[in-house]
Amino acid sequence: MALLILNAGSSSLKFGLYENVDGGPEPLCGGAFSDLDGRPRFTVMASDRAAHDDHPDIRGHEQALHHLFAWLTRAYPESLVEAAGHRIVHGGPDLAAPVLLDDQVLESLRALMSLAPLHMPRNLALVDALRARSPDMPQVACFDTAFHRGMPAVEQRYALPDEWFERGVRRYGFHGLSYEYIASVLPDHLGERADGRVVVAHLGHGASLCALYQRRSVATSMGFTPLDGIPMATRPGALDPGVSVWLMREAGLSVTEVDELLNQRSGLLGLSGLSGDVRELLADDSPASALAIDYFVHHTQRQIASMAAALGGLDALVFTAGIGEHSVTLRHRICEAASWLGIRLDEAENATQGTRISALDSRVSAWRIPTNEEQMIATHTSRLLRVTGGREA
């Protein structure tokens, strides 16, 4: 019996197939569909058989799901998928723990679509597609916002009248499944210092930072929606709210046009006019691309300082996600910009993609730790199914 784990991004679909055994879910294979709105690529890695890599003639997340099931049926005919677990970006004010998806839960999640328009429609479309394919299959939602719900009130509240907090206007934070996974493996790398003052930088197409103390979230850079914080591929990060008001009142943009501008045409893409992909920007010698990279580095190190302030100091900095795990150049530049905090990079370890990338005598240690949201979702899904038996508790 197997668990299928689905993690939908704005133009990607990561997945994992796990054997649901008594000791916890064990990975069978994992992979991703990338560039689903352009030229899709399908890659799979498995420990017990050959890797798979091709460019299927599909488009969008639902076609990717059907392609995945066809491939799994051929590659793992012995594994019956008994349940699915999903990364759901926004849980709103009421959903702060993994839950079985039923009509009532889905109705409440559809009401949150406007808070994460790049992700929620795709998250829920996959749930609907699986329901149509296998109506009786239990599906579990795991929320990116849940990990941050224990933050202190001064981090969760905005300086607005209380009625708006009661209606759900608060700092939720995102990338929680990634931060939860990193928190779970910190002792393997930092030992006793894992419970200290740690800032985790989840740097990818979407990017945020989280301050951990005793491996719990005490502050994070994203807010009510995933637009806040540091600049991202197509999102601006922190923005004076008056800008949105001005764009509508003075420039005549509609709410829909402002939403599209901030979610799809801003950030690194907006600054460079070329791309939101840092690899393309680093390879381009134009002043606009250089500005976009400089902006990303500056505001990331500035946010690291903000997280350190919330912690009252800093013991370790962890890089994770696509940029954080793979970009030697950006790790170098961010650590260099934040060197005043006590970070001294080991250039050789950074260049060879080591785990500890700071010098041994660095007052603040720096690390490169791959995240694994799918493993976290599989763990939550397995636990909930054992408690409920696949039925709503």
N, C-alpha and C positions, 0 to 999 in steps of 0.2 A: 504494500500500500504506500502511496506516495503523495507528497504535498507539492503543488505547483505554486510558486511564489512569483508575483507579478509586480513590477516597479516601473510605472509609466512616467516618462518625462515628457517634455513638450514636443520632442521629435524623436524620442527613443523609447524602447521597451526593454528593460533588463528583466531577466527571469532566472529562476533556479528550480531544479527538481530535487526534492529531498525524500529520502526514505524515512518514514515516520516510525522509528524504533523506540523501545522503552527508555533508552538512555537519552533520548532527545533526537531531533532531526539530523540525519547524516546526509551530506551533499552527494548527489549522483552526477549532476552536471549543472553548468551555469553558462550564461551567455547574454547576448543582447542583439536587438535590432537597432541600428542607428540610421540616421538621416531618412526617417520614414516619409518625410515630405519631399524628398529629392530622389537620390539614387540609393535605395535601401541596401544595407549590408547586414547579413545574418552570421553571427559568429557563436560558436559553442566550444567550451572547454570541459573536458571530463578526465578524471584521473585514470579511468580504466579502459579508455578507448580513444581512437584518433580524434583530433580536433576537427571542427567543421567550419568552413568559411565560404560564403557565396553571396551573390547579389540576386535575390529572388525578385520576380516580377510582381511586386505587391505595392500597396500604398496605404498608409495609415495604420493605426493601432489594431483595429478589428481584423483586418486582413493579416496582419502580423500574427495575431493570436491563432487564427485558423491554420496558418502556415506552421506555427510552432506545434500545434497538436498533431498535424500530419507527420511532422518530423519525429516527434516523440513516439508516436505509434510505431514507426519503423525502427527507430534506434533503441527504444526501451519497451519492447512488446510485453515484457514480464512485469512492468510497473503500471499498476492501475492508479490513476489519479483519484484520490478519495476526497480531496478538499483543496481549496485555493486560499492563499493569503495575499492581501493587497496592501501596498503603501498608498494611503489616502492622505493627501497633503494637509487638509484642514479639517479639524474635528469640531470647530466652533466652541462655544462656551460649555456645552453639555457632554461632549464625547471626549473623554480624557484617558481611555483605556481601550485595549482591543475589544472588539464586539463582533458578534455574528451579524451579517448583513441580512436584514429582512425589509419588508416594504416600508415600515415605519422609519427605520434608520436611513434607508435610501432617500425617503422624502425629506428628512431633515438635512441630509448631505446635499441634495440638489439645491436647497435654499442657500447654500454657501458657495455656489459656483462662482459668483462675482468676486469673491475674496481671493481666489487663486485661479484666474481664467486660463492660464497656460497649462494647468495640470488637472484641476478637478473634472472638467468635461471628459478628459481622456481616462482618468481614473475610473469614473462611473460608467463610461462606455464599455470598458472591459468587463466590469461587473455584469452589465446588461447582456453583453455578448455571451458570457459564460452561463448566465441564467437561461438564455435561449437555447444554448447547446446542451446543458446538463441541469435541468430545473431543480433536481433534488440534491445537487452537490452543495455542501456547506461552504460558504465563503466568509472569510474573516477580514475585517478592516483594521489596520494598524495605522495610527495617526502620527504624522510628523510633528504635530503640535503638543502631543501628550507629555513628552520628556520635560518640557519647560513649565508645566503647570504648577510646580512647586516653588517657582521663583518668588522672592519677597514682593509684597504689595507695591513697593516703590519702583519695582521693575515692571510689574504687570499693568499698573494703572497709567492712564494718561491724565493730564491736568485738565479734565473736562468735568462737567457736572455729573454727579453720581448716577443719574438716570441713564446716561449713555454707557457707563460700565455695566449696569444691570441689563442693558440691552445687548451686551456682548462686545462693545468697543473697548478693546484692551490689547496689550502686547501679547501675542500668542507665541511667536517664535516658530521657526521651522527647522528642517533637517534633523529633527529630533531622533529619528531612527538611526541616523549616522552617528550622532553624538552619543546615543545610548550604547551603540556597539563599541565605539572608541573607549568610552568609560569602562566597559566590561573587560577590555583587554589591557588597559593602562598598567595594572599591576605586573603583567608579563614583561613590560618594558621599563617602567619607572620604579618598580619595587615599592618601597615604603613611601616614596614621594608621589605615588599615584593619587593619594588622598589630599595632596597639597593644592596650591593655586596654579591651575592649568588652564591655558587658553587653547582651544581647538579651532583651527581655521579650515572650514569646509569650503574649498575653493574649486568651483566647477563652472558649468554654464550658469547655474544659480550659485550664489556664494554668500556665506554668512560666517559669523564667529560666535563662539559660545564660551563663557567663563564657567569653569567647573571648580567646585570645592567639595571635597569628600565625594568626588565623582558624581555630583549632582549639579544641575543647571542653576546658576544664580543670576545670570544675565546673558542676553543674546542680542545680536544686532538686528535681526528681522523683527517686524512688529505685527500689526493688525493683518497685514498681507505680506507676501514675499517681496514687495517692492522696496522695503526699507533696508538701511544698513550700508554695505559697501557696494560699489558699482559692479554690475554683472554683465553678461554677454549682451542682453538686450534691455535690461532694466537699470534705472539710474541709481538705485540706492537712495540714501537720505536726500530728501528734497523738501525745501520750504513748502508747506501746504498751500501757501499763498500763490505758488506758481500754477497749481491746478485751477484755483479760482480765477486767476488772471487769464489763463488760456481759454476758459469758458466765457468770462465776462467781456474781456477786451479783444481777444483774438477770434472769438466766435466759434470755437470748437465745441462740438457736442460732447456729452458724457462719454459716448461710445468712442469718439475720436481721441479724447484724452486717454481713455483706457488703453486703446491700441497704441498710442504714442509711447506711453510709459512702460507697457509690457513688451512691445515688440520692436520698437525703433529707437530705443535709448541705450544707455550703458556704453559699452565698448563699441558697439555698432554705430551708435549715434555720434560718438566722439570721433571715430576714425573715418566714418563714411564708407568703410570697406567691409568689415567683418566683426562679429562678436567672438570669434575664435582666436585665442591668444597666440596659437601657433602661426596663424596667417599674419597677425600683427607683428610678431617678432621677426618674421621673414621679410616684412615690407619695410622699405627705407624711407617712407614718406613722413613728413613732420606730424601729420594727423595720427598715424599709427603710433608714432613715438609718444605723442601726447596721451593717447588712450592707455598705453602701458604705464607711463609715468603716473597718470591719474589713479590707475588701479593700485599700484604699489603704494602711493602716498596715502590713499584713503584706507587701505588695508592695514598699514602700520599704525595709522591714526586710530583705527578701531581696536587694534591690539592694545594700545595704550588705554583706551576707554575700558576695555575688559579688565585690564590689570588694575585700573582704579577701582572698579567694582569689587575686585578681590582683595584690595589692600596690598598688592604686590604681585610678583610673578615668579613661579618656580620652573615652569616648563611651557613651551609652545609646541603644538602638534599640527602638522600639515596633513590634510587628507583630501579625498575626492580627486577628480580628474586633473586639475591644475596642480593642486597641492601634492599629489602623488608623483606626477610625471614631469613637471616643469622645473628643471635644474635652475634655469635662469631666474624665474620669478621667485623661487625659494631664496636664492642668493640675494636678490635685490630687496626683498621684504626683510630678510634678516639683517642686511646691511643698513636699511633705513631704520630698523628697530634696535640697532646695536646699543643705543643709549640705555635701553632697558636691561642690558647685561648679557645679551646674546652674542656669542662669538662662534661663527660658523667654522666647521671643519670642511674646507673646500673639497678635499678628496672624497670624503664620505658623501657629501652632497652630490658631487659629479657622478659617483658610481651608484646612486640611488640607495644609499645605506639607510638603516633604520634610525640610528642616532646620527644626526648630521651636525651637531655642535661639537666644539672642542671639549676635551675631558675636563679642562679647567674653566669652562664657561660657567659664569654664575647662574645663568638661566639656560637650561638644556633645551635643545630643539630636536624634533623628531619628525620622521616621515612614516606614518602608519596607515596602510590601506584600510579603507572602511569596507563594511560588508552589511549593507542594509538588508539584503535578502536573507542572510543568516538570522538577523534579528527578527524579521517578519516570520520566518519559519519557526523560530523558538516560541514566539507569542502565539502563533496559530496552533502549534502542537499542544501547548499548555491549555489554551482555551477549549480545544476540542476534547481534551481529556476530562475537563471539568464539566462540560455541557453535553458531551456525547454527540456533538453536532447539532444540538437543538438549542433554541433560545432559552437562556436560564430564567 
